[in-house]
Amino acid sequence: MDLTRLFNFLTRMFVRSAVDAGVDFAARRGKPDAEMTPEERAQARRARDLAGRARKIQKVTRRLWR
């Protein structure tokens, strides 16, 4: 594996984890789980599920347009 491919691989891995952390933070609205009410926890769970579905749809559409 040449250095360019390795660099691209590591960059994508880092960006993916950063985006996942950002989506999780946005779903929780910056609050830790201990400070959230049960309703806020449920809403955060729904937001994470919605983000996961959006990622799956993104993968499918990317495959279709290759």
A tleap script that builds the chain and sets N, CA, C and O, in Angstrom:
source leaprc.protein.ff14SB
mol = sequence {
  NMET ASP LEU THR ARG LEU PHE ASN PHE LEU
  THR ARG MET PHE VAL ARG SER ALA VAL ASP
  ALA GLY VAL ASP PHE ALA ALA ARG ARG GLY
  LYS PRO ASP ALA GLU MET THR PRO GLU GLU
  ARG ALA GLN ALA ARG ARG ALA ARG ASP LEU
  ALA GLY ARG ALA ARG LYS ILE GLN LYS VAL
  THR ARG ARG LEU TRP CARG
}
set mol.1.N position { 0.860 -1.177 0.000 }
set mol.1.CA position { 0.000 0.000 0.000 }
set mol.1.C position { 0.904 1.237 0.000 }
set mol.1.O position { 1.804 1.366 0.830 }
set mol.2.N position { 0.648 2.129 -0.934 }
set mol.2.CA position { 1.483 3.326 -0.985 }
set mol.2.C position { 1.032 4.346 0.063 }
set mol.2.O position { -0.024 4.203 0.679 }
set mol.3.N position { 1.840 5.356 0.242 }
set mol.3.CA position { 1.590 6.331 1.311 }
set mol.3.C position { 0.326 7.150 1.086 }
set mol.3.O position { -0.346 7.520 2.048 }
set mol.4.N position { -0.006 7.438 -0.162 }
set mol.4.CA position { -1.203 8.232 -0.442 }
set mol.4.C position { -2.455 7.481 -0.009 }
set mol.4.O position { -3.340 8.050 0.630 }
set mol.5.N position { -2.523 6.210 -0.359 }
set mol.5.CA position { -3.694 5.409 0.028 }
set mol.5.C position { -3.779 5.260 1.541 }
set mol.5.O position { -4.863 5.329 2.120 }
set mol.6.N position { -2.636 5.056 2.173 }
set mol.6.CA position { -2.612 4.938 3.624 }
set mol.6.C position { -3.072 6.237 4.278 }
set mol.6.O position { -3.853 6.213 5.230 }
set mol.7.N position { -2.591 7.364 3.771 }
set mol.7.CA position { -3.003 8.667 4.296 }
set mol.7.C position { -4.508 8.873 4.119 }
set mol.7.O position { -5.186 9.324 5.043 }
set mol.8.N position { -5.032 8.544 2.932 }
set mol.8.CA position { -6.472 8.687 2.689 }
set mol.8.C position { -7.283 7.789 3.615 }
set mol.8.O position { -8.319 8.201 4.137 }
set mol.9.N position { -6.815 6.572 3.815 }
set mol.9.CA position { -7.497 5.633 4.703 }
set mol.9.C position { -7.563 6.181 6.125 }
set mol.9.O position { -8.625 6.178 6.748 }
set mol.10.N position { -6.433 6.646 6.631 }
set mol.10.CA position { -6.395 7.166 7.999 }
set mol.10.C position { -7.209 8.448 8.138 }
set mol.10.O position { -7.858 8.667 9.161 }
set mol.11.N position { -7.175 9.294 7.112 }
set mol.11.CA position { -7.953 10.535 7.143 }
set mol.11.C position { -9.441 10.232 7.191 }
set mol.11.O position { -10.172 10.822 7.986 }
set mol.12.N position { -9.893 9.314 6.344 }
set mol.12.CA position { -11.317 8.953 6.345 }
set mol.12.C position { -11.740 8.362 7.682 }
set mol.12.O position { -12.825 8.655 8.184 }
set mol.13.N position { -10.878 7.528 8.254 }
set mol.13.CA position { -11.187 6.923 9.543 }
set mol.13.C position { -11.342 8.001 10.620 }
set mol.13.O position { -12.270 7.947 11.427 }
set mol.14.N position { -10.444 8.966 10.630 }
set mol.14.CA position { -10.497 10.047 11.609 }
set mol.14.C position { -11.736 10.915 11.405 }
set mol.14.O position { -12.430 11.238 12.369 }
set mol.15.N position { -12.014 11.290 10.174 }
set mol.15.CA position { -13.169 12.148 9.888 }
set mol.15.C position { -14.462 11.427 10.245 }
set mol.15.O position { -15.379 12.040 10.791 }
set mol.16.N position { -14.549 10.141 9.945 }
set mol.16.CA position { -15.757 9.372 10.266 }
set mol.16.C position { -16.009 9.352 11.770 }
set mol.16.O position { -17.143 9.534 12.213 }
set mol.17.N position { -14.960 9.133 12.551 }
set mol.17.CA position { -15.150 9.101 14.003 }
set mol.17.C position { -15.495 10.486 14.539 }
set mol.17.O position { -16.280 10.608 15.478 }
set mol.18.N position { -14.915 11.529 13.950 }
set mol.18.CA position { -15.230 12.894 14.388 }
set mol.18.C position { -16.676 13.253 14.063 }
set mol.18.O position { -17.353 13.887 14.873 }
set mol.19.N position { -17.153 12.857 12.892 }
set mol.19.CA position { -18.542 13.133 12.512 }
set mol.19.C position { -19.493 12.370 13.423 }
set mol.19.O position { -20.502 12.921 13.863 }
set mol.20.N position { -19.186 11.111 13.712 }
set mol.20.CA position { -20.038 10.334 14.615 }
set mol.20.C position { -20.110 10.977 15.996 }
set mol.20.O position { -21.182 11.043 16.597 }
set mol.21.N position { -18.981 11.448 16.498 }
set mol.21.CA position { -18.970 12.112 17.806 }
set mol.21.C position { -19.773 13.405 17.759 }
set mol.21.O position { -20.482 13.730 18.711 }
set mol.22.N position { -19.668 14.139 16.668 }
set mol.22.CA position { -20.429 15.382 16.524 }
set mol.22.C position { -21.921 15.145 16.450 }
set mol.22.O position { -22.698 15.897 17.038 }
set mol.23.N position { -22.331 14.111 15.736 }
set mol.23.CA position { -23.755 13.777 15.643 }
set mol.23.C position { -24.277 13.373 17.014 }
set mol.23.O position { -25.370 13.780 17.408 }
set mol.24.N position { -23.510 12.584 17.734 }
set mol.24.CA position { -23.931 12.174 19.073 }
set mol.24.C position { -24.047 13.381 19.995 }
set mol.24.O position { -25.000 13.479 20.768 }
set mol.25.N position { -23.091 14.297 19.922 }
set mol.25.CA position { -23.121 15.506 20.746 }
set mol.25.C position { -24.337 16.356 20.403 }
set mol.25.O position { -25.004 16.880 21.295 }
set mol.26.N position { -24.626 16.493 19.112 }
set mol.26.CA position { -25.783 17.288 18.686 }
set mol.26.C position { -27.087 16.629 19.127 }
set mol.26.O position { -28.037 17.321 19.491 }
set mol.27.N position { -27.138 15.307 19.096 }
set mol.27.CA position { -28.352 14.602 19.511 }
set mol.27.C position { -28.609 14.809 21.001 }
set mol.27.O position { -29.758 14.903 21.434 }
set mol.28.N position { -27.536 14.877 21.778 }
set mol.28.CA position { -27.687 15.087 23.223 }
set mol.28.C position { -27.810 16.562 23.570 }
set mol.28.O position { -28.081 16.906 24.721 }
set mol.29.N position { -27.615 17.432 22.600 }
set mol.29.CA position { -27.644 18.882 22.795 }
set mol.29.C position { -26.621 19.324 23.830 }
set mol.29.O position { -26.850 20.283 24.567 }
set mol.30.N position { -25.504 18.632 23.885 }
set mol.30.CA position { -24.403 19.028 24.748 }
set mol.30.C position { -24.516 18.590 26.192 }
set mol.30.O position { -23.655 18.923 27.006 }
set mol.31.N position { -25.566 17.846 26.529 }
set mol.31.CA position { -25.737 17.428 27.923 }
set mol.31.C position { -25.247 16.002 28.119 }
set mol.31.O position { -25.431 15.166 27.235 }
set mol.32.N position { -24.633 15.709 29.247 }
set mol.32.CA position { -24.329 14.308 29.557 }
set mol.32.C position { -25.619 13.561 29.906 }
set mol.32.O position { -26.621 14.176 30.270 }
set mol.33.N position { -25.584 12.246 29.792 }
set mol.33.CA position { -26.788 11.444 30.043 }
set mol.33.C position { -27.331 11.631 31.456 }
set mol.33.O position { -28.541 11.550 31.666 }
set mol.34.N position { -26.464 11.877 32.417 }
set mol.34.CA position { -26.913 12.009 33.805 }
set mol.34.C position { -27.793 13.242 34.012 }
set mol.34.O position { -28.661 13.241 34.884 }
set mol.35.N position { -27.575 14.289 33.221 }
set mol.35.CA position { -28.347 15.523 33.382 }
set mol.35.C position { -29.653 15.522 32.591 }
set mol.35.O position { -30.480 16.418 32.758 }
set mol.36.N position { -29.841 14.529 31.739 }
set mol.36.CA position { -31.003 14.532 30.859 }
set mol.36.C position { -32.223 13.921 31.542 }
set mol.36.O position { -32.107 12.997 32.348 }
set mol.37.N position { -33.382 14.452 31.203 }
set mol.37.CA position { -34.634 13.856 31.666 }
set mol.37.C position { -34.921 12.641 30.788 }
set mol.37.O position { -34.327 12.500 29.719 }
set mol.38.N position { -35.825 11.762 31.225 }
set mol.38.CA position { -36.162 10.601 30.378 }
set mol.38.C position { -36.673 11.005 28.990 }
set mol.38.O position { -36.394 10.326 28.002 }
set mol.39.N position { -37.417 12.103 28.919 }
set mol.39.CA position { -37.917 12.550 27.615 }
set mol.39.C position { -36.762 12.996 26.719 }
set mol.39.O position { -36.747 12.708 25.522 }
set mol.40.N position { -35.791 13.704 27.312 }
set mol.40.CA position { -34.634 14.148 26.533 }
set mol.40.C position { -33.797 12.957 26.077 }
set mol.40.O position { -33.274 12.953 24.963 }
set mol.41.N position { -33.672 11.947 26.940 }
set mol.41.CA position { -32.930 10.745 26.555 }
set mol.41.C position { -33.606 10.043 25.383 }
set mol.41.O position { -32.941 9.594 24.450 }
set mol.42.N position { -34.933 9.952 25.438 }
set mol.42.CA position { -35.671 9.308 24.347 }
set mol.42.C position { -35.506 10.099 23.049 }
set mol.42.O position { -35.338 9.515 21.978 }
set mol.43.N position { -35.553 11.421 23.149 }
set mol.43.CA position { -35.389 12.253 21.957 }
set mol.43.C position { -33.974 12.101 21.395 }
set mol.43.O position { -33.796 12.052 20.178 }
set mol.44.N position { -32.983 12.027 22.258 }
set mol.44.CA position { -31.600 11.848 21.814 }
set mol.44.C position { -31.431 10.493 21.135 }
set mol.44.O position { -30.725 10.383 20.133 }
set mol.45.N position { -32.077 9.464 21.675 }
set mol.45.CA position { -32.012 8.135 21.067 }
set mol.45.C position { -32.637 8.159 19.674 }
set mol.45.O position { -32.095 7.577 18.734 }
set mol.46.N position { -33.787 8.842 19.545 }
set mol.46.CA position { -34.436 8.954 18.230 }
set mol.46.C position { -33.542 9.712 17.247 }
set mol.46.O position { -33.456 9.347 16.075 }
set mol.47.N position { -32.886 10.753 17.719 }
set mol.47.CA position { -31.996 11.529 16.846 }
set mol.47.C position { -30.811 10.681 16.385 }
set mol.47.O position { -30.410 10.762 15.224 }
set mol.48.N position { -30.248 9.870 17.281 }
set mol.48.CA position { -29.145 8.990 16.885 }
set mol.48.C position { -29.614 7.952 15.879 }
set mol.48.O position { -28.905 7.652 14.918 }
set mol.49.N position { -30.816 7.396 16.092 }
set mol.49.CA position { -31.365 6.425 15.147 }
set mol.49.C position { -31.589 7.059 13.778 }
set mol.49.O position { -31.291 6.453 12.749 }
set mol.50.N position { -32.111 8.272 13.772 }
set mol.50.CA position { -32.340 8.985 12.517 }
set mol.50.C position { -31.019 9.243 11.791 }
set mol.50.O position { -30.942 9.102 10.571 }
set mol.51.N position { -29.997 9.614 12.529 }
set mol.51.CA position { -28.681 9.846 11.922 }
set mol.51.C position { -28.125 8.545 11.347 }
set mol.51.O position { -27.508 8.551 10.282 }
set mol.52.N position { -28.338 7.440 12.040 }
set mol.52.CA position { -27.885 6.147 11.529 }
set mol.52.C position { -28.595 5.764 10.244 }
set mol.52.O position { -27.975 5.256 9.310 }
set mol.53.N position { -29.908 6.013 10.200 }
set mol.53.CA position { -30.655 5.727 8.971 }
set mol.53.C position { -30.173 6.617 7.830 }
set mol.53.O position { -30.083 6.169 6.687 }
set mol.54.N position { -29.868 7.866 8.136 }
set mol.54.CA position { -29.365 8.777 7.100 }
set mol.54.C position { -28.030 8.282 6.552 }
set mol.54.O position { -27.788 8.369 5.349 }
set mol.55.N position { -27.160 7.763 7.420 }
set mol.55.CA position { -25.882 7.227 6.950 }
set mol.55.C position { -26.095 6.013 6.050 }
set mol.55.O position { -25.413 5.861 5.037 }
set mol.56.N position { -27.051 5.139 6.424 }
set mol.56.CA position { -27.332 3.963 5.595 }
set mol.56.C position { -27.849 4.378 4.223 }
set mol.56.O position { -27.436 3.819 3.207 }
set mol.57.N position { -28.748 5.351 4.190 }
set mol.57.CA position { -29.280 5.832 2.915 }
set mol.57.C position { -28.170 6.453 2.084 }
set mol.57.O position { -28.133 6.288 0.865 }
set mol.58.N position { -27.273 7.161 2.738 }
set mol.58.CA position { -26.147 7.772 2.035 }
set mol.58.C position { -25.281 6.701 1.379 }
set mol.58.O position { -24.848 6.868 0.239 }
set mol.59.N position { -25.025 5.599 2.091 }
set mol.59.CA position { -24.228 4.513 1.522 }
set mol.59.C position { -24.916 3.906 0.310 }
set mol.59.O position { -24.278 3.644 -0.709 }
set mol.60.N position { -26.232 3.681 0.426 }
set mol.60.CA position { -26.974 3.069 -0.675 }
set mol.60.C position { -26.949 3.971 -1.903 }
set mol.60.O position { -26.708 3.496 -3.012 }
set mol.61.N position { -27.194 5.257 -1.720 }
set mol.61.CA position { -27.196 6.162 -2.872 }
set mol.61.C position { -25.806 6.274 -3.482 }
set mol.61.O position { -25.675 6.413 -4.698 }
set mol.62.N position { -24.774 6.216 -2.661 }
set mol.62.CA position { -23.419 6.252 -3.198 }
set mol.62.C position { -23.158 5.032 -4.072 }
set mol.62.O position { -22.528 5.134 -5.125 }
set mol.63.N position { -23.652 3.864 -3.622 }
set mol.63.CA position { -23.467 2.645 -4.411 }
set mol.63.C position { -24.241 2.710 -5.722 }
set mol.63.O position { -23.766 2.230 -6.752 }
set mol.64.N position { -25.429 3.303 -5.685 }
set mol.64.CA position { -26.240 3.377 -6.901 }
set mol.64.C position { -25.595 4.245 -7.971 }
set mol.64.O position { -25.726 3.949 -9.158 }
set mol.65.N position { -24.913 5.291 -7.588 }
set mol.65.CA position { -24.377 6.240 -8.558 }
set mol.65.C position { -22.950 5.938 -8.985 }
set mol.65.O position { -22.320 6.769 -9.640 }
set mol.66.N position { -22.429 4.779 -8.634 }
set mol.66.CA position { -21.069 4.415 -9.073 }
set mol.66.C position { -21.065 4.018 -10.516 }
set mol.66.O position { -20.014 3.680 -11.061 }
savepdb mol mol.pdb
quit
